[in-house]
Amino acid sequence: MMKANDYWGVVIITINFLVFGYFVAINTTYLALFIAAFVSAGRYVARKRLVDLDELFRSPLTPKVSVIIPAYNEETGIVESVRAALMLKYPRFEVIAVNDGSTDSTIAELVRAYDLRQVTKVVERPVPCADIVGVYISTVYDNLIFIDKEHGGKADTLNAGINVSTGDIIVTVDADSLIEPDALLKIARPFLEKPEETVAVGGVVRVVNGCTVTAGNVTDVRLPHGFWANVQIVEYLRAFLGARMGWSTMNALLVVPGAFGAFDRDALLEVGGYRRDTVGEDMELIMRMHQYFRKTGRKYHIWFIPDPVCWTQVPVKIKQVASQRDRWQRGMIESLRAHETMLFNPVYGTVGMLSMPFYFFFEMLGPVVELLGYAVIVLAQAFGFLGLKFLWLFLSVAVLYGIIVSLLGIALEGVALQHFPRVRSLAKMTFYAVLENLGYRQVNTWWRTKAYVTYYTRKTKWGDMERQAYSGASPSPDKEPIA
Amino acid sequence: MAATLALPAAHLVEVLSLSIVVLFVLLIGVFASLLIMRLVLSRREARFEAIKESIRPLIRDLLTSEPDPRNAEWKVEHLVPAADYHELEQVLLENARMVKGPESDVLTYIFEKMGYVDEDIRNVRYGRDFKKAESAFHLGVMRSTRSVPFLLRILSEPDERVVFSALNALAHIGTPEAVDGVMDFITGERRIQSSRVGEVVLEQKKAFAPLIRGQLVEGTLPPERLGFLIDLSGAIRDVQAGPVLLGYLASPDDALRSRAARSLGLSGDVGSCEALMASLVDHSADVRAESAESLGQLSCTDAIDGLTRALSDPQLRVKMSAAVALTKLGDEGHLALTRRLAATEEQERGVVAEVLGAEDVRMKGMPGVSRA
């Protein structure tokens, strides 16, 4: 008969090996995605040389774009974001800023900056949204529309923007983000080159903290000071740049970032717009698109391209980072649960067989497994079930392998994309790649595990984040610059 | 039990440790080589950029002060060291994208005489796909007429990048043979990057206009291809295409009628006002909306009554197009629109108020402008 000590020994050793396997699998999958991303980035950079963006700009055949900027309590950055959108280089586009019942002076800031006047507007509602309180247009910019609506959440706000829009392509941009001047021309390219199959395109979101912003443009790219912003830069490179590029090559991308994504308007309406009862509306929409188009047998592609850059502020206070990660994790759980029938379902091809299982086991359940792993390895060592060699091995795959994967993210940025011009910046990022895996990752795991609790207790709502004015932006006495 | 499990586990740990060490060494090696590569590339790029910066003023001077291509070529050949010819080509290509007329001829001569054209033709013939595409693109920028037969040949290649670059180059070169080749491609069976092929056509509007009209008159192509040509004739604003587009306005195909209505507005053929007015009662809402918009674009003042009636169309899109069109028809159109503020239907009143309100706000943005 097995003794209690033996029984627990077996359990702990087995769990240790399972968690060990989990770390090997997740980091190896990231490694594979990076290899695909390197190939894809190389092709993209080469192809860029064959495109004359001025020709796209001059062409009257270029489809009209509607840029939607949802805003909730964004008084600090909204004027600058709208200005950046208005300065975009694109032949035909409109900017639709949508206020989701802000309680701060978002409306007043916009009205003052752009001389907005309230007008009558007849709005059809092909997708559901809360009541629109007022529509404003600018006496200065013909292509600026401002919508004031009752509070309904981010997805609801985006839906309101879609209802008012008249463009063939819908581009969503977060109010705390800035788009590079030629980003629209670049993100619209797949719609021009593959008009019949392109339904959505995701652009790269990069961290603006530390950079200098002049008249809505990032004029000097630098790394910020401080731990939180820097580790997030490394995290963005690993998880958002490398992984998404990798999935895109297989048409298995599950997220087009809400901060900067482009959609074919007809496709967006066909699937019913954004779902309003989730905090992960961007991921849920893409999963619904995959489900709908694969089920209906329509040829489609969802792209991720590394070049059209959108700069966004990342939170720099620990509470804000925790709250953001909690919201992202909840959004992912909601989206994956809403589409769990796609999991391991061959009808959905690479999405059902590869990216869904990856997100389900590694991204959704991952934090719990990881946390369990850390706890059990301590127990195993304490009771002497596994030797120091296994501890070393465990830490190697959990931490060292993670560091190497993060370093590959930096290498992808440094060699193929080169958005950070200084070699010194790459060296600094290398340092933070180590720190990201030695502390930040573990804390992040804890926040993401906690998200399971909030998932069952909290309603959908926008994350509150204290915004900061851009460094180099028009001076405002009551605002502190980021850098 | 735990002890019996620990033994094979220990062996497994040994094996895994060894494999992990090997993997890590490999990956760290990859990372280090990538960083070294980046350093080397950065330095090389900086050196290239410095060379290009030193060549740019020379080329600018030549283009503004040396009208004789032979003299220009002689100067370039003797003032730029042979080791810098690669950077020289890039600077010449930069300039070739921007200039037209005699300056462009000077550059084309230099490209030809300095062997750049030969090199790119060689790549187009024997290179790998990407090299073919890049060289084809360059040949278009160089406007090399000699390369046309080679570019035409690669239009049948399977790689889309190669084909699009060849089309782009042929359109830039713009000789009759090149234009015919592009037109054959557009009207052929192969479909590729439709709206980007349209950009190509826009490079040589005058050359393509009669060919597009000819194809539309023949009308033997499949509807989708005809629709694309109708769009193109509007995009290149071909006034002479009016009569043939009017024929398509009577087509039984809804999509063709709607595209014809839009292109008529863009083409600027005021002779089409009557037909467009008749289309305001078409059974397709798209056709009605496009017709209303075109009537505004063409300033068809006779259409005021028809457009006013279109304000009570069941479709919001048609109402909106009609209201916007009326604002473009002078005071009479504006007056007709203002009267409809008293319309009985709520949506119609809303549309009229929206368009007039927007117009009013825009006017406020223009200093010294007001509507009586």
Chai-1 contact restraints between the chains, C-beta under 6 A:
chainA,res_idxA,chainB,res_idxB,connection_type,confidence,min_distance_angstrom,max_distance_angstrom,comment,restraint_id
A,M2,B,M1,contact,1.0,0.0,6.0,A-B,restraint_1
A,D6,B,M1,contact,1.0,0.0,6.0,A-B,restraint_2
A,D6,B,A2,contact,1.0,0.0,6.0,A-B,restraint_3
A,G9,B,A2,contact,1.0,0.0,6.0,A-B,restraint_4
A,V10,B,M1,contact,1.0,0.0,6.0,A-B,restraint_5
A,V10,B,A2,contact,1.0,0.0,6.0,A-B,restraint_6
A,V10,B,L5,contact,1.0,0.0,6.0,A-B,restraint_7
A,I13,B,L5,contact,1.0,0.0,6.0,A-B,restraint_8
A,I13,B,A9,contact,1.0,0.0,6.0,A-B,restraint_9
A,A46,B,F130,contact,1.0,0.0,6.0,A-B,restraint_10
A,L50,B,A133,contact,1.0,0.0,6.0,A-B,restraint_11
A,L50,B,F137,contact,1.0,0.0,6.0,A-B,restraint_12
A,L50,B,S165,contact,1.0,0.0,6.0,A-B,restraint_13
A,E55,B,E199,contact,1.0,0.0,6.0,A-B,restraint_14
A,S59,B,E199,contact,1.0,0.0,6.0,A-B,restraint_15
A,S59,B,L202,contact,1.0,0.0,6.0,A-B,restraint_16
A,P60,B,A235,contact,1.0,0.0,6.0,A-B,restraint_17
A,L61,B,S195,contact,1.0,0.0,6.0,A-B,restraint_18
A,L61,B,G198,contact,1.0,0.0,6.0,A-B,restraint_19
A,L61,B,A235,contact,1.0,0.0,6.0,A-B,restraint_20
A,R117,B,V361,contact,1.0,0.0,6.0,A-B,restraint_21
A,V119,B,G357,contact,1.0,0.0,6.0,A-B,restraint_22
A,V119,B,A358,contact,1.0,0.0,6.0,A-B,restraint_23
A,T120,B,A353,contact,1.0,0.0,6.0,A-B,restraint_24
A,T120,B,E354,contact,1.0,0.0,6.0,A-B,restraint_25
A,T120,B,G357,contact,1.0,0.0,6.0,A-B,restraint_26
A,K121,B,E354,contact,1.0,0.0,6.0,A-B,restraint_27
A,V122,B,Q347,contact,1.0,0.0,6.0,A-B,restraint_28
A,V122,B,G350,contact,1.0,0.0,6.0,A-B,restraint_29
A,V122,B,V351,contact,1.0,0.0,6.0,A-B,restraint_30
A,V122,B,E354,contact,1.0,0.0,6.0,A-B,restraint_31
A,E124,B,L316,contact,1.0,0.0,6.0,A-B,restraint_32
A,I137,B,A358,contact,1.0,0.0,6.0,A-B,restraint_33
A,I137,B,V361,contact,1.0,0.0,6.0,A-B,restraint_34
A,T139,B,V361,contact,1.0,0.0,6.0,A-B,restraint_35
A,T139,B,K364,contact,1.0,0.0,6.0,A-B,restraint_36
A,T139,B,G365,contact,1.0,0.0,6.0,A-B,restraint_37
A,V140,B,G365,contact,1.0,0.0,6.0,A-B,restraint_38
A,L192,B,S195,contact,1.0,0.0,6.0,A-B,restraint_39
A,L192,B,R196,contact,1.0,0.0,6.0,A-B,restraint_40
A,E193,B,Q193,contact,1.0,0.0,6.0,A-B,restraint_41
A,E193,B,R196,contact,1.0,0.0,6.0,A-B,restraint_42
A,P195,B,S194,contact,1.0,0.0,6.0,A-B,restraint_43
A,K389,B,V13,contact,1.0,0.0,6.0,A-B,restraint_44
A,F390,B,V13,contact,1.0,0.0,6.0,A-B,restraint_45
A,L393,B,V13,contact,1.0,0.0,6.0,A-B,restraint_46
A,L393,B,L16,contact,1.0,0.0,6.0,A-B,restraint_47
A,L393,B,S17,contact,1.0,0.0,6.0,A-B,restraint_48
A,S396,B,I20,contact,1.0,0.0,6.0,A-B,restraint_49
A,I404,B,L27,contact,1.0,0.0,6.0,A-B,restraint_50
A,L407,B,F31,contact,1.0,0.0,6.0,A-B,restraint_51
A,A411,B,F31,contact,1.0,0.0,6.0,A-B,restraint_52
A,A411,B,L34,contact,1.0,0.0,6.0,A-B,restraint_53
A,G414,B,R38,contact,1.0,0.0,6.0,A-B,restraint_54
A,V415,B,L34,contact,1.0,0.0,6.0,A-B,restraint_55
A,V415,B,M37,contact,1.0,0.0,6.0,A-B,restraint_56
A,V415,B,R38,contact,1.0,0.0,6.0,A-B,restraint_57
